[in-house]
């Protein structure tokens, strides 16, 4: 990949593009392009061998006009200030497009968690939770899992916060284990919304999902679940990849079997139903009906986009296409379902978890999935309405038109005072 786009600049470019179709003042748009605050902190913990090590960590609270800040915490070597600012902005417009009463936030620690023991990760997570304590709360900022974090880390943060605050507040964080106040359906939510949005797009484009070929780049939680669910809808998964490489079988393969192989070996590479090993870039440029990029941002740049042959892209990852890649794909009439809608299942079911925590009442998995489907279908319909009414050039701009208008309305209705 020849291009490394700055994710925060990509976000601002997307906002500027949508703003040209909105009757909103430049001053308000400028406000909606920047986070309200960003915490940058240094965490120092004791390693298992007794040595001390310092880690840089961030939490960006982008916008709270529509409700408490909401967004995940990731552990990754590439975490940066600009990345969490961008991700918190995308979360702001993600909660707005699906019309749930939350704002946008994001956080992360610069670390490769594979290099540390569970005890070290617990100490680091609790140290971060102590730093976040004044900022978070069920009415202020509600973190969640993201890349390389999950129920374990969320449980640690919840316990640290509740212990220090001497309270019980399960709604302080989402993505928890069920016994700690988590929600049914949360683990599959991001992958589920990705395929629900794809289903709606195929219907809108008058394409048949039954028998459609699918490539999935990234086989973590979102990617493999999307593969499993799209297979159940009748599509054929022909390719998948992870950080070690990709697999391809033009006749398709069992996505659940591929996940089992990855669990056993650490990678999808070498899966018995694969006919050929291919690279990540080759997965992204296969001639398929549907491409699901489910890894990190900037997976497809301008150069790679020229070789993309998929008819529909459903973005399970955040920011997998650079703005320049978007322009190329628009010229090729590729229908891109933007990340702020396609992968919004995670934050939507996090919202359901937050509601359940506050009500002290749990929903069934069936209810969670039904409510999620309603939210995603309604959001896609709102996108299509904006897309057609404004004669827009791509679905991403349509999503931002809807989302920015909702955030701007909330800001202006609240009024401004010194």
Sine and cosine of phi, psi and omega as CSV:
sin_phi,cos_phi,sin_psi,cos_psi,sin_omega,cos_omega
0.00,0.00,0.82,-0.58,-0.14,-0.99
-1.00,-0.04,-0.18,0.98,-0.13,-0.99
-0.82,-0.57,0.75,-0.66,0.10,-0.99
-0.88,-0.47,1.00,-0.02,-0.03,-1.00
-0.95,0.30,0.62,-0.79,0.12,-0.99
-0.95,0.31,0.86,-0.51,-0.12,-0.99
-0.90,0.44,-0.55,0.84,0.01,-1.00
-0.93,0.36,-0.63,0.78,0.07,-1.00
-0.92,0.40,-0.58,0.82,0.06,-1.00
-0.89,0.46,-0.71,0.70,0.04,-1.00
-0.84,0.54,-0.75,0.66,-0.04,-1.00
-0.90,0.44,-0.58,0.81,0.06,-1.00
-0.90,0.44,-0.65,0.76,0.02,-1.00
-0.91,0.41,-0.63,0.78,0.02,-1.00
-0.92,0.40,-0.70,0.72,0.01,-1.00
-0.87,0.50,-0.65,0.76,0.00,-1.00
-0.88,0.47,-0.71,0.70,-0.01,-1.00
-0.93,0.36,-0.56,0.83,-0.09,-1.00
-0.89,0.46,-0.44,0.90,0.00,-1.00
-0.91,0.41,-0.28,0.96,-0.01,-1.00
-0.97,-0.24,0.12,0.99,-0.07,-1.00
-0.87,-0.48,0.56,-0.83,0.06,-1.00
-1.00,-0.04,0.92,0.40,-0.03,-1.00
-0.79,-0.62,0.70,-0.71,-0.05,-1.00
-0.87,0.49,0.50,-0.86,0.01,-1.00
-0.87,0.49,-0.52,0.85,-0.01,-1.00
-0.91,0.41,-0.64,0.77,0.03,-1.00
-0.94,0.35,-0.67,0.74,0.04,-1.00
-0.87,0.49,-0.66,0.75,0.02,-1.00
-0.87,0.49,-0.66,0.75,0.04,-1.00
-0.88,0.47,-0.61,0.79,-0.08,-1.00
-0.99,0.16,0.07,1.00,0.03,-1.00
-0.98,-0.20,-0.02,1.00,-0.10,-0.99
-0.72,-0.70,0.53,-0.85,0.04,-1.00
-0.95,0.32,0.46,-0.89,0.03,-1.00
-0.95,0.30,-0.60,0.80,0.05,-1.00
-0.34,-0.94,0.43,-0.90,0.05,-1.00
-0.70,-0.72,0.83,-0.56,0.12,-0.99
-1.00,0.00,0.80,-0.60,0.16,-0.99
-0.85,-0.53,0.84,-0.53,-0.12,-0.99
-0.67,-0.74,0.38,-0.93,0.07,-1.00
-0.93,-0.37,0.82,-0.58,-0.01,-1.00
-0.96,-0.30,0.77,-0.63,0.03,-1.00
-0.87,-0.50,0.82,-0.57,0.01,-1.00
-0.79,-0.61,0.28,-0.96,0.08,-1.00
-1.00,-0.02,0.82,-0.57,0.07,-1.00
-0.95,0.30,0.20,-0.98,-0.02,-1.00
-0.88,0.48,-0.45,0.89,0.00,-1.00
-1.00,0.04,0.06,1.00,0.04,-1.00
0.99,-0.12,-0.25,0.97,0.03,-1.00
-0.96,0.28,0.45,-0.89,0.07,-1.00
-1.00,-0.09,0.55,-0.83,0.08,-1.00
-0.64,-0.77,0.64,-0.77,-0.03,-1.00
-0.98,-0.21,0.62,-0.78,0.02,-1.00
-0.75,-0.66,0.67,-0.75,0.07,-1.00
-1.00,0.01,0.67,-0.74,-0.03,-1.00
-0.65,-0.76,0.40,-0.92,-0.07,-1.00
-0.65,-0.76,0.44,-0.90,0.25,-0.97
-0.58,-0.82,0.87,-0.49,0.02,-1.00
-0.96,-0.29,0.80,-0.60,0.11,-0.99
-0.95,-0.31,0.98,-0.18,-0.19,-0.98
-0.98,0.19,-0.78,0.63,-0.07,-1.00
-0.38,-0.92,0.74,-0.68,0.01,-1.00
-0.86,-0.51,0.39,0.92,-0.04,-1.00
-0.89,0.45,-0.52,0.85,-0.08,-1.00
-0.98,-0.21,-0.02,1.00,0.00,-1.00
0.47,-0.88,-0.09,-1.00,0.00,-1.00
-0.83,0.56,0.54,-0.84,0.07,-1.00
-0.88,0.48,0.59,-0.80,-0.06,-1.00
-0.61,-0.79,0.74,-0.67,0.05,-1.00
0.22,-0.98,0.34,-0.94,-0.15,-0.99
-0.98,0.18,0.10,-1.00,0.11,-0.99
-0.83,-0.56,0.83,-0.55,-0.02,-1.00
-0.92,-0.40,0.52,-0.85,0.10,-0.99
-0.92,-0.40,0.94,-0.34,-0.06,-1.00
-0.34,-0.94,0.56,-0.83,-0.01,-1.00
-0.89,0.46,-0.41,0.91,-0.07,-1.00
-1.00,-0.07,0.11,0.99,0.06,-1.00
-0.85,0.52,0.71,-0.70,0.02,-1.00
-0.57,-0.82,0.20,-0.98,0.02,-1.00
-0.87,0.49,-0.74,0.67,-0.01,-1.00
-0.91,0.42,-0.56,0.83,0.00,-1.00
-0.90,0.43,-0.74,0.67,-0.04,-1.00
-0.94,0.35,-0.52,0.85,0.10,-1.00
-0.88,0.47,-0.72,0.70,0.01,-1.00
-0.89,0.45,-0.73,0.68,-0.04,-1.00
-0.90,0.44,-0.59,0.81,0.04,-1.00
-0.93,0.36,-0.53,0.84,0.08,-1.00
-0.94,0.35,-0.71,0.71,0.05,-1.00
-0.86,0.51,-0.59,0.81,0.02,-1.00
-0.92,0.39,-0.59,0.81,0.05,-1.00
-0.84,0.54,-0.72,0.70,-0.06,-1.00
-0.99,0.13,-0.34,0.94,0.10,-0.99
-0.94,0.35,-0.73,0.68,0.03,-1.00
-0.91,0.41,-0.50,0.87,0.01,-1.00
-0.96,0.28,-0.67,0.74,-0.04,-1.00
-0.91,0.42,-0.56,0.83,0.04,-1.00
-1.00,-0.02,0.02,1.00,0.16,-0.99
0.87,0.50,0.75,0.66,0.14,-0.99
-0.94,-0.34,0.52,-0.85,-0.18,-0.98
-0.99,0.15,0.90,0.43,0.01,-1.00
-0.66,-0.75,0.34,-0.94,0.10,-1.00
-0.99,-0.16,-0.47,-0.88,-0.06,-1.00
-0.72,-0.69,0.71,-0.70,0.07,-1.00
-0.54,-0.84,0.18,-0.98,0.07,-1.00
-0.26,-0.97,0.47,-0.89,0.02,-1.00
-0.54,-0.84,0.19,-0.98,0.03,-1.00
-0.11,-0.99,0.32,-0.95,0.08,-1.00
-0.84,-0.55,0.69,-0.72,0.02,-1.00
-0.98,0.18,0.98,-0.18,-0.08,-1.00
-0.26,-0.96,0.53,-0.85,0.25,-0.97
-0.98,-0.18,0.98,-0.20,-0.13,-0.99
-0.89,0.46,-0.35,0.94,0.02,-1.00
-0.90,0.44,-0.33,0.95,-0.06,-1.00
-1.00,-0.02,0.09,1.00,-0.11,-0.99
-0.75,-0.67,0.48,-0.88,0.00,-1.00
-0.97,0.24,0.24,-0.97,0.04,-1.00
-0.88,0.48,-0.63,0.77,0.00,-1.00
-0.90,0.43,-0.64,0.77,0.03,-1.00
-0.92,0.40,-0.66,0.75,0.02,-1.00
-0.91,0.41,-0.57,0.82,0.05,-1.00
-0.91,0.41,-0.70,0.72,0.02,-1.00
-0.88,0.47,-0.65,0.76,0.01,-1.00
-0.91,0.40,-0.70,0.72,0.00,-1.00
-0.89,0.46,-0.69,0.73,0.00,-1.00
-0.93,0.38,-0.56,0.83,0.07,-1.00
-0.90,0.45,-0.67,0.74,0.05,-1.00
-0.91,0.42,-0.66,0.75,0.01,-1.00
-0.86,0.51,-0.61,0.79,0.05,-1.00
-0.89,0.45,-0.64,0.77,0.03,-1.00
-0.93,0.36,-0.59,0.81,-0.02,-1.00
-0.98,0.21,-0.31,0.95,-0.15,-0.99
-0.75,0.67,-0.71,0.71,0.00,-1.00
-0.94,0.34,-0.31,0.95,-0.10,-0.99
-1.00,-0.09,-0.46,0.89,-0.16,-0.99
-0.98,-0.19,0.20,-0.98,-0.03,-1.00
0.44,-0.90,0.40,-0.92,-0.12,-0.99
-0.90,0.43,-0.29,0.96,0.08,-1.00
-0.95,-0.31,0.06,1.00,-0.07,-1.00
-0.87,-0.49,-0.88,0.47,-0.07,-1.00
-0.45,-0.89,0.80,-0.60,-0.10,-0.99
-0.85,-0.52,0.99,-0.12,0.01,-1.00
-0.94,0.34,0.09,-1.00,-0.05,-1.00
-0.34,-0.94,0.09,-1.00,0.04,-1.00
-0.96,0.29,0.32,-0.95,0.09,-1.00
-0.46,-0.89,-0.50,-0.87,-0.04,-1.00
-0.85,0.53,0.82,-0.58,0.07,-1.00
0.91,0.41,0.30,0.95,0.17,-0.99
-0.78,-0.63,0.33,-0.95,-0.03,-1.00
-0.32,-0.95,-0.46,-0.89,-0.07,-1.00
-0.85,0.53,-0.63,0.77,-0.03,-1.00
-0.85,0.53,-0.78,0.63,-0.02,-1.00
-0.91,0.41,-0.62,0.79,0.02,-1.00
-0.91,0.41,-0.62,0.79,0.05,-1.00
-0.89,0.45,-0.64,0.77,0.04,-1.00
-0.90,0.44,-0.68,0.73,0.00,-1.00
-0.91,0.42,-0.70,0.72,0.03,-1.00
-0.85,0.52,-0.74,0.67,-0.04,-1.00
-0.90,0.44,-0.66,0.75,0.01,-1.00
-0.89,0.46,-0.74,0.67,-0.02,-1.00
-0.88,0.47,-0.76,0.66,-0.05,-1.00
-0.90,0.43,-0.59,0.81,0.01,-1.00
-0.92,0.39,-0.72,0.69,-0.03,-1.00
-0.94,0.35,-0.55,0.83,0.00,-1.00
-1.00,0.04,-0.13,0.99,-0.02,-1.00
0.80,0.60,0.80,0.60,-0.07,-1.00
-0.52,-0.85,0.08,-1.00,0.19,-0.98
-0.88,-0.47,0.90,-0.43,-0.08,-1.00
-0.56,-0.83,0.95,0.32,-0.06,-1.00
-0.87,0.50,-0.41,0.91,-0.01,-1.00
-0.97,0.24,0.05,1.00,0.03,-1.00
-0.93,0.36,-0.34,0.94,-0.04,-1.00
-0.45,-0.89,0.47,-0.88,0.04,-1.00
-0.84,-0.54,0.15,-0.99,-0.10,-1.00
0.99,0.10,0.35,0.94,-0.02,-1.00
-0.98,0.18,0.24,-0.97,0.14,-0.99
-0.91,0.41,0.43,-0.90,-0.06,-1.00
-0.84,0.54,-0.66,0.75,-0.04,-1.00
-0.94,0.33,-0.22,0.98,0.03,-1.00
-0.97,-0.25,0.24,0.97,0.04,-1.00
0.98,-0.21,0.24,0.97,0.04,-1.00
-0.96,0.29,0.09,-1.00,-0.05,-1.00
-0.93,-0.37,0.60,-0.80,0.22,-0.98
-0.85,0.53,0.56,-0.83,0.08,-1.00
0.99,0.14,-0.07,1.00,-0.07,-1.00
-0.94,0.35,-0.64,0.77,-0.08,-1.00
-0.89,0.46,-0.61,0.79,-0.05,-1.00
-1.00,-0.04,-0.01,1.00,-0.22,-0.97
-0.89,0.46,-0.70,0.71,-0.06,-1.00
-0.92,0.38,-0.72,0.70,0.06,-1.00
-0.89,0.45,-0.59,0.81,-0.01,-1.00
-0.92,0.40,-0.70,0.71,0.00,-1.00
-0.92,0.40,-0.55,0.84,0.03,-1.00
-0.86,0.50,-0.67,0.74,-0.03,-1.00
-0.99,0.12,-0.50,0.86,0.09,-1.00
-0.89,0.45,-0.67,0.74,0.03,-1.00
-0.91,0.42,-0.63,0.78,0.04,-1.00
-0.90,0.44,-0.67,0.74,0.03,-1.00
-0.86,0.51,-0.71,0.71,0.01,-1.00
-0.90,0.44,-0.62,0.79,0.02,-1.00
-0.91,0.41,-0.68,0.73,0.03,-1.00
-0.88,0.47,-0.65,0.76,0.03,-1.00
-0.91,0.42,-0.68,0.73,0.00,-1.00
-0.89,0.45,-0.62,0.79,-0.02,-1.00
-1.00,0.07,0.03,1.00,-0.02,-1.00
0.87,0.50,0.67,0.74,0.07,-1.00
-0.94,-0.34,0.46,-0.89,-0.03,-1.00
-1.00,-0.08,0.87,-0.50,0.03,-1.00
-0.96,0.26,-0.47,0.88,0.03,-1.00
-0.88,0.47,0.88,-0.47,0.01,-1.00
0.99,0.10,-0.05,1.00,0.02,-1.00
-0.90,0.44,0.60,-0.80,0.01,-1.00
-1.00,0.02,0.60,-0.80,-0.12,-0.99
-0.71,-0.71,0.69,-0.72,0.14,-0.99
-0.87,-0.49,0.70,-0.72,-0.05,-1.00
-0.85,-0.53,0.91,-0.41,0.03,-1.00
-0.99,-0.15,0.92,-0.39,-0.11,-0.99
0.97,-0.23,0.89,-0.45,-0.09,-1.00
-0.86,-0.52,0.65,0.76,0.17,-0.99
-0.99,0.14,-0.41,-0.91,-0.09,-1.00
-0.84,0.54,-0.78,0.63,-0.05,-1.00
-0.91,0.41,-0.70,0.72,-0.08,-1.00
-0.91,0.41,-0.74,0.67,-0.09,-1.00
-0.96,0.29,-0.55,0.84,0.04,-1.00
-0.93,0.36,-0.63,0.77,0.09,-1.00
-0.86,0.51,-0.67,0.74,0.02,-1.00
-0.89,0.46,-0.70,0.71,-0.01,-1.00
-0.88,0.47,-0.71,0.70,-0.08,-1.00
-0.96,0.29,-0.61,0.80,0.02,-1.00
-0.93,0.36,-0.52,0.85,0.09,-1.00
-0.90,0.44,-0.65,0.76,0.01,-1.00
-0.93,0.38,-0.42,0.91,0.05,-1.00
-0.98,0.18,-0.08,1.00,0.06,-1.00
0.96,-0.28,-0.05,1.00,0.06,-1.00
-0.98,0.21,0.20,-0.98,-0.03,-1.00
-0.87,-0.48,0.91,-0.41,0.04,-1.00
-0.99,0.17,0.89,-0.45,-0.08,-1.00
-0.95,-0.31,-0.25,0.97,-0.04,-1.00
-0.46,-0.89,0.51,-0.86,0.07,-1.00
-0.43,-0.90,0.40,-0.92,0.00,-1.00
-0.50,-0.87,0.30,-0.95,0.18,-0.98
-0.64,-0.76,-0.25,-0.97,-0.10,-1.00
-0.91,0.41,-0.28,0.96,-0.02,-1.00
-1.00,-0.04,-0.22,0.98,-0.02,-1.00
0.64,-0.77,-0.16,-0.99,-0.10,-1.00
-0.77,-0.64,0.22,-0.98,0.04,-1.00
-0.78,-0.62,0.45,-0.89,-0.06,-1.00
-0.53,-0.84,0.70,-0.71,0.14,-0.99
-0.57,-0.82,0.93,-0.36,-0.07,-1.00
-0.87,0.50,-0.35,0.94,0.03,-1.00
-1.00,-0.02,-0.05,1.00,0.02,-1.00
1.00,-0.06,0.26,-0.97,0.03,-1.00
-0.51,-0.86,0.20,-0.98,-0.02,-1.00
-0.98,0.19,0.93,-0.37,-0.03,-1.00
-0.92,0.40,-0.48,0.88,0.05,-1.00
-0.94,0.35,-0.65,0.76,0.06,-1.00
-0.88,0.47,-0.63,0.78,0.03,-1.00
-0.89,0.45,-0.62,0.78,0.03,-1.00
-0.92,0.38,-0.66,0.75,0.04,-1.00
-0.88,0.48,-0.66,0.75,0.04,-1.00
-0.89,0.46,-0.66,0.75,0.02,-1.00
-0.90,0.44,-0.64,0.77,0.03,-1.00
-0.88,0.47,-0.60,0.80,-0.06,-1.00
-0.99,0.17,-0.55,0.84,-0.14,-0.99
-0.90,-0.43,-0.27,0.96,-0.04,-1.00
1.00,-0.10,-0.09,1.00,-0.02,-1.00
-0.40,-0.92,0.40,-0.92,0.11,-0.99
-0.97,0.26,-0.34,0.94,-0.02,-1.00
-0.87,0.49,0.74,-0.67,-0.02,-1.00
1.00,-0.09,0.02,1.00,0.01,-1.00
-0.88,0.48,0.70,-0.72,-0.16,-0.99
-0.90,0.44,-0.46,0.89,-0.03,-1.00
-1.00,0.08,0.01,1.00,0.04,-1.00
-0.99,0.12,0.66,-0.75,0.07,-1.00
-1.00,-0.06,-0.36,0.93,-0.12,-0.99
-0.45,-0.90,0.62,-0.78,0.13,-0.99
-1.00,-0.07,0.74,-0.67,-0.03,-1.00
-0.73,-0.68,0.18,-0.98,0.00,-1.00
-1.00,0.06,0.20,-0.98,0.07,-1.00
-0.87,0.49,-0.67,0.74,0.02,-1.00
-0.89,0.46,-0.59,0.81,0.02,-1.00
-0.93,0.37,-0.57,0.82,0.09,-1.00
-0.87,0.49,-0.66,0.75,-0.05,-1.00
-0.95,0.32,-0.33,0.94,-0.09,-1.00
-0.91,-0.42,0.25,0.97,0.05,-1.00
-0.93,0.37,0.45,-0.89,0.06,-1.00
-0.99,0.12,1.00,0.07,-0.04,-1.00
-0.80,-0.59,0.26,-0.96,0.04,-1.00
-0.97,0.23,-0.58,0.82,-0.07,-1.00
-0.69,-0.73,0.77,-0.64,0.10,-0.99
-0.92,-0.38,0.75,-0.66,0.04,-1.00
-0.87,-0.49,0.99,-0.12,0.12,-0.99
-0.98,0.20,0.87,-0.49,-0.14,-0.99
-0.76,-0.65,0.47,0.88,0.02,-1.00
-0.95,-0.32,-0.82,-0.57,-0.05,-1.00
-0.98,-0.21,0.03,-1.00,-0.01,-1.00
-0.93,0.36,0.31,-0.95,0.06,-1.00
0.89,0.46,0.50,0.87,0.02,-1.00
-0.93,0.36,-0.53,0.85,-0.01,-1.00
-0.87,-0.50,0.91,-0.42,0.06,-1.00
-0.98,-0.20,-0.11,-0.99,-0.07,-1.00
-0.86,0.51,-0.70,0.72,-0.04,-1.00
-0.91,0.41,-0.72,0.70,-0.02,-1.00
-0.92,0.38,-0.57,0.82,-0.02,-1.00
-0.86,0.51,-0.49,0.87,0.01,-1.00
-0.90,0.44,-0.39,0.92,-0.03,-1.00
-0.98,-0.20,-0.05,1.00,0.02,-1.00
-0.93,0.37,0.75,-0.66,-0.06,-1.00
-0.89,-0.46,-0.01,1.00,0.00,-1.00
-0.91,0.41,0.52,-0.85,0.06,-1.00
-0.99,0.11,-0.59,0.81,-0.02,-1.00
-0.75,-0.66,0.65,-0.76,0.10,-0.99
-0.84,-0.53,0.78,-0.63,0.08,-1.00
-0.89,-0.46,0.92,-0.40,-0.19,-0.98
-0.99,0.11,0.99,-0.15,0.08,-1.00
-0.97,0.23,-0.48,0.88,0.05,-1.00
-1.00,0.05,0.24,-0.97,0.10,-0.99
-1.00,0.01,0.82,-0.57,0.08,-1.00
0.87,0.50,0.68,0.74,-0.03,-1.00
-0.96,0.28,-0.28,0.96,0.01,-1.00
-0.92,-0.39,0.73,-0.68,0.11,-0.99
-0.96,0.27,0.34,-0.94,0.06,-1.00
-0.84,0.55,-0.61,0.79,0.03,-1.00
-0.91,0.41,-0.60,0.80,0.06,-1.00
-0.91,0.41,-0.64,0.77,0.06,-1.00
-0.83,0.56,-0.70,0.72,-0.02,-1.00
-0.88,0.47,-0.67,0.74,0.01,-1.00
-0.89,0.45,-0.72,0.69,-0.06,-1.00
-0.93,0.37,-0.55,0.84,0.07,-1.00
-0.88,0.48,-0.65,0.76,0.01,-1.00
-0.92,0.38,-0.34,0.94,0.01,-1.00
-0.99,-0.15,0.11,0.99,0.01,-1.00
0.87,0.49,0.56,0.83,0.12,-0.99
-0.99,0.15,0.78,-0.63,-0.01,-1.00
-1.00,0.04,0.95,-0.30,-0.04,-1.00
-0.98,-0.18,0.89,-0.45,0.11,-0.99
-0.99,0.11,0.93,-0.37,-0.17,-0.99
-0.92,0.39,0.45,-0.89,-0.01,-1.00
-0.81,0.58,-0.61,0.79,-0.09,-1.00
-0.92,0.40,-0.23,0.97,0.15,-0.99
-0.95,-0.31,-0.76,0.65,-0.13,-0.99
-0.87,0.50,-0.68,0.74,-0.05,-1.00
-0.98,-0.21,0.32,0.95,-0.05,-1.00
-0.96,0.27,-0.05,1.00,0.03,-1.00
-0.87,0.49,-0.58,0.81,-0.01,-1.00
-0.88,0.48,-0.78,0.62,-0.03,-1.00
-0.95,0.31,-0.49,0.87,0.02,-1.00
-0.91,0.40,-0.72,0.69,0.02,-1.00
-0.96,0.29,-0.46,0.89,0.17,-0.99
-0.88,0.48,-0.65,0.76,0.09,-1.00
-0.88,0.48,-0.68,0.73,0.05,-1.00
-0.87,0.49,-0.64,0.77,0.02,-1.00
-0.89,0.45,-0.70,0.71,0.02,-1.00
-0.86,0.50,-0.68,0.73,0.04,-1.00
-0.89,0.45,-0.71,0.71,0.01,-1.00
-0.89,0.46,-0.66,0.75,0.02,-1.00
-0.88,0.48,-0.65,0.76,-0.04,-1.00
-0.96,0.29,-0.51,0.86,0.03,-1.00
-1.00,0.09,-0.24,0.97,-0.14,-0.99
0.82,0.58,0.69,0.73,-0.03,-1.00
-0.58,-0.82,0.78,-0.63,-0.08,-1.00
-0.99,-0.14,0.62,-0.79,0.06,-1.00
-1.00,-0.09,0.41,-0.91,0.11,-0.99
-0.97,0.26,0.34,-0.94,0.04,-1.00
-0.89,0.47,-0.60,0.80,0.02,-1.00
-0.88,0.48,-0.68,0.73,0.00,-1.00
-0.91,0.41,-0.69,0.73,0.01,-1.00
-0.85,0.53,-0.75,0.66,-0.04,-1.00
-0.91,0.41,-0.62,0.79,0.03,-1.00
-0.91,0.41,-0.69,0.72,0.01,-1.00
-0.90,0.43,-0.64,0.77,0.02,-1.00
-0.89,0.45,-0.69,0.73,0.00,-1.00
-0.87,0.49,-0.67,0.74,0.03,-1.00
-0.87,0.49,-0.69,0.72,-0.01,-1.00
-0.89,0.46,-0.73,0.69,-0.06,-1.00
-0.93,0.37,-0.66,0.75,0.02,-1.00
-0.90,0.44,-0.70,0.72,0.02,-1.00
-0.89,0.46,-0.64,0.77,0.01,-1.00
-0.91,0.40,-0.65,0.76,0.02,-1.00
-0.91,0.42,-0.64,0.77,0.04,-1.00
-0.89,0.46,-0.63,0.77,0.03,-1.00
-0.91,0.40,-0.63,0.78,0.06,-1.00
-0.88,0.48,-0.74,0.67,-0.02,-1.00
-0.89,0.46,-0.64,0.77,0.02,-1.00
-0.87,0.49,-0.72,0.69,0.03,-1.00
-0.92,0.39,-0.61,0.79,-0.01,-1.00
-0.87,0.50,-0.69,0.72,-0.05,-1.00
-0.99,0.13,-0.67,0.74,-0.06,-1.00
-0.91,0.41,-0.57,0.82,-0.03,-1.00
-0.99,-0.12,0.04,1.00,-0.02,-1.00
0.77,0.64,0.79,0.62,-0.09,-1.00
-0.99,0.17,0.35,-0.94,-0.11,-0.99
-1.00,0.06,-0.33,0.94,-0.01,-1.00
-0.40,-0.92,0.39,-0.92,-0.04,-1.00
-0.92,0.40,-0.48,0.88,-0.01,-1.00
-0.89,0.46,-0.72,0.69,0.03,-1.00
-0.87,0.50,-0.62,0.78,0.03,-1.00
-0.87,0.49,-0.68,0.74,0.01,-1.00
-0.89,0.46,-0.67,0.75,0.01,-1.00
-0.94,0.33,-0.55,0.83,0.07,-1.00
-0.85,0.52,-0.74,0.68,0.01,-1.00
-0.90,0.43,-0.75,0.66,-0.12,-0.99
-0.93,0.38,-0.72,0.69,-0.02,-1.00
-0.89,0.45,-0.65,0.76,0.02,-1.00
-0.87,0.50,-0.65,0.76,-0.01,-1.00
-0.92,0.39,-0.65,0.76,0.02,-1.00
-0.93,0.36,-0.69,0.73,0.01,-1.00
-0.89,0.46,-0.64,0.77,0.03,-1.00
-0.88,0.48,-0.69,0.72,0.00,-1.00
-0.89,0.46,-0.66,0.75,0.02,-1.00
-0.90,0.43,-0.74,0.67,-0.08,-1.00
-0.94,0.33,-0.56,0.83,0.02,-1.00
-0.94,0.35,-0.50,0.87,0.01,-1.00
-0.97,0.26,-0.43,0.90,-0.04,-1.00
0.99,0.12,0.16,-0.99,-0.03,-1.00
-0.78,-0.63,0.71,-0.70,0.03,-1.00
-0.58,-0.82,0.47,-0.88,-0.10,-1.00
-0.95,0.32,0.00,0.00,0.00,0.00
